[in-house]
Amino acid sequence: MDLVEKTKLITKNLKNFKILVMGLPGSGKTTLAKKLSLLINAKRLNADEVRKKFNDWDFSLEGRIRQSDRMKNLSNEMLKENKIILADFICPLPKIRKDFNASYIIWMDTIKVGRFEDTNKMFVPPKKYDFKVDAKQADFFVEQIIDDLIFKFIENKDKGL
């Protein structure tokens, strides 16, 4: 099956499906999210764009929790359109990731230290994720993620796996 057929299969079969692309600032979240969302026809929600829209640049713990709640609420509202939602944001803490309640988590583990010291101190690497990206090669990993989505959520859906 070629890439076009794979993306059509995903678009047809995955509805009300929330994907989280998370990781440190500078890890490649936005680059990968843009490429993947275009291929699978997902509605994309970017944390920086959301912060800009709400003019909220508070990066304290309270500000980060408020932003993650905003991302969760906006993505849940978008799910009502029966689409695939793809959100990219740092999502630094396990509780925030759990509350976001993604159907599929992509961890951008491409850097060990981000450009903001406060975020580095706060960030807890995830123990649970569906796909780990370990190099800044978005084109390569997008195809791997598409294959993984098909395997986990389409091919094995009827097998009960």
C-alpha positions as CSV (number, residue, x, y, z in Angstrom):
1,M,0.0,0.0,0.0
2,D,1.5,3.4,-0.9
3,L,1.4,6.5,1.3
4,V,-1.7,8.0,-0.4
5,E,-3.7,4.8,0.2
6,K,-2.5,4.6,3.8
7,T,-3.5,8.2,4.5
8,K,-7.0,7.6,2.9
9,L,-7.4,4.5,5.1
10,I,-6.6,6.6,8.3
11,T,-8.9,9.5,7.3
12,K,-11.7,7.0,6.6
13,N,-11.3,4.9,9.8
14,L,-10.1,7.2,12.6
15,K,-12.8,9.5,13.8
16,N,-13.0,11.4,17.2
17,F,-9.3,10.6,17.5
18,K,-6.9,12.8,19.4
19,I,-3.2,12.7,18.8
20,L,-0.7,14.5,21.1
21,V,2.8,15.4,19.8
22,M,4.7,16.3,23.0
23,G,8.3,17.1,24.0
24,L,10.7,19.8,24.9
25,P,10.9,23.2,23.1
26,G,12.9,22.8,19.9
27,S,12.4,19.0,19.7
28,G,10.5,19.3,16.4
29,K,6.9,19.0,17.5
30,T,5.5,21.6,15.2
31,T,7.5,20.4,12.2
32,L,6.3,16.9,12.6
33,A,2.7,17.9,13.5
34,K,2.4,20.1,10.4
35,K,3.5,17.3,8.1
36,L,1.4,14.6,9.8
37,S,-1.7,16.7,10.0
38,L,-1.6,17.5,6.3
39,L,-1.2,13.8,5.3
40,I,-4.0,12.5,7.6
41,N,-6.3,15.5,7.2
42,A,-6.2,16.2,10.9
43,K,-7.3,19.5,12.5
44,R,-4.2,20.9,14.1
45,L,-4.0,22.7,17.4
46,N,-0.6,24.3,18.1
47,A,0.2,25.6,21.6
48,D,2.0,28.7,20.4
49,E,-0.9,29.7,18.2
50,V,-3.3,29.2,21.1
51,R,-1.2,31.2,23.5
52,K,-1.1,34.0,20.9
53,K,-4.8,33.9,20.4
54,F,-5.5,34.2,24.1
55,N,-2.5,36.6,24.7
56,D,-1.4,34.4,27.6
57,W,2.4,34.1,27.9
58,D,2.5,33.0,31.5
59,F,4.9,30.1,31.9
60,S,4.5,29.6,35.6
61,L,3.1,26.3,36.7
62,E,-0.3,27.8,37.0
63,G,0.0,29.3,33.5
64,R,1.1,26.0,32.1
65,I,-1.9,24.2,33.7
66,R,-4.2,26.9,32.3
67,Q,-2.7,26.5,28.9
68,S,-3.0,22.7,29.0
69,D,-6.6,23.0,30.1
70,R,-7.2,25.3,27.2
71,M,-5.6,22.8,24.8
72,K,-7.7,20.0,26.2
73,N,-10.9,22.0,26.0
74,L,-10.3,23.3,22.5
75,S,-9.3,19.8,21.2
76,N,-12.4,18.2,22.9
77,E,-14.6,20.8,21.2
78,M,-12.9,20.1,17.9
79,L,-13.6,16.3,18.4
80,K,-17.3,17.1,18.0
81,E,-16.6,17.5,14.3
82,N,-15.9,13.7,14.1
83,K,-12.3,14.4,12.9
84,I,-8.8,13.5,13.8
85,I,-7.3,16.2,16.1
86,L,-3.6,16.7,16.3
87,A,-2.3,18.9,19.1
88,D,1.4,19.8,19.6
89,F,2.6,21.2,22.9
90,I,5.2,20.6,25.5
91,C,2.8,18.8,27.9
92,P,5.6,18.7,30.6
93,L,4.0,16.7,33.4
94,P,2.3,13.3,33.7
95,K,-0.9,14.7,35.1
96,I,-1.2,17.2,32.2
97,R,-0.7,14.3,29.7
98,K,-3.3,12.2,31.5
99,D,-5.8,15.0,31.7
100,F,-5.4,15.7,28.0
101,N,-6.5,12.2,27.3
102,A,-5.0,11.6,23.9
103,S,-5.9,8.5,21.9
104,Y,-2.3,8.4,20.7
105,I,0.9,10.0,22.1
106,I,4.0,10.8,20.1
107,W,7.0,11.7,22.2
108,M,9.6,13.9,20.5
109,D,12.7,12.6,22.3
110,T,15.1,14.3,19.9
111,I,16.9,16.6,22.4
112,K,17.8,16.2,26.1
113,V,17.8,19.8,27.0
114,G,15.5,22.5,25.6
115,R,16.1,26.2,25.3
116,F,14.2,27.2,28.4
117,E,15.7,26.2,31.8
118,D,12.4,26.4,33.7
119,T,10.9,24.0,31.2
120,N,13.8,21.6,31.5
121,K,13.5,21.5,35.3
122,M,9.7,20.9,35.1
123,F,9.7,18.4,32.2
124,V,9.1,14.7,33.2
125,P,9.9,12.3,30.3
126,P,6.8,10.2,29.6
127,K,6.7,6.6,30.7
128,K,3.7,5.9,28.5
129,Y,3.6,6.8,24.9
130,D,2.6,5.2,21.6
131,F,5.5,6.3,19.4
132,K,8.9,7.7,20.2
133,V,10.7,10.0,17.7
134,D,14.4,10.0,18.5
135,A,15.8,12.1,15.6
136,K,14.8,15.2,13.7
137,Q,13.8,13.4,10.6
138,A,10.1,14.4,10.3
139,D,9.5,13.0,6.8
140,F,10.9,9.6,7.8
141,F,9.0,9.4,11.1
142,V,5.7,10.6,9.7
143,E,5.5,7.5,7.5
144,Q,6.5,5.3,10.4
145,I,3.7,6.9,12.5
146,I,1.2,6.4,9.8
147,D,2.1,2.7,9.6
148,D,1.9,2.4,13.4
149,L,-1.6,4.1,13.4
150,I,-2.8,1.6,10.8
151,F,-1.4,-1.4,12.6
152,K,-2.7,-0.4,16.1
153,F,-6.1,1.1,15.3
154,I,-7.2,-0.2,11.9
155,E,-5.7,-3.6,11.0
156,N,-6.0,-4.9,14.5
157,K,-9.4,-3.3,15.4
158,D,-11.4,-6.3,14.4
159,K,-8.9,-8.8,15.9
160,G,-9.4,-7.3,19.4
161,L,-5.7,-6.5,19.8
